């Protein structure tokens, strides 16, 4: 019984990891480098996704809760300083992290 439970947990964790990797690979971010806005395509629609942008030091610079519609987001970044940023999108159905550069 213990082995079966461990096997089921392992399969669940692995399948969730593969699902997250599959979602991440289909997501595109452009333009990169960005000047005023970033467009993110290939997301799963969701009414309450959290969008977090952090700088190269890990400090949060933007946080919003937005609805993802038409499998995409447009995020204004005109107020960010030049540099490297990480955008993290989390919802019930996905967790995506992508790097972009701000000119």
C-alpha positions, 0 to 999 in steps of 0.5 A: 500500500505504501509503495502504491501511494508513493508511486501515485504521488511520484506520477502526480508530481511528474505529470504536473512538472511536465504540464508546467514545462509544456505550458512554459514552452508555448509561451512567447514574449515580445518585443524583447527587448521591450520599450513601452509594452510587452506582449505575452502569447500562449497563456491559458485564459483565466479570470484571476491571474497574478502577474509579477515582474521582478528586477535582476535583484529579485525585487518586485517592481510590478504586481497586478491581478488581471484576467487573461483573455484571448490567451494573451496579455499586454503589460505596460513597462514604460516606467521601468528602468533599463535592465533585465526583468522576470515576469511570473504569471500564476493562475489556477491552471499555469505558472509561467516565468519568462525573462525580458529586457527593457531598453 
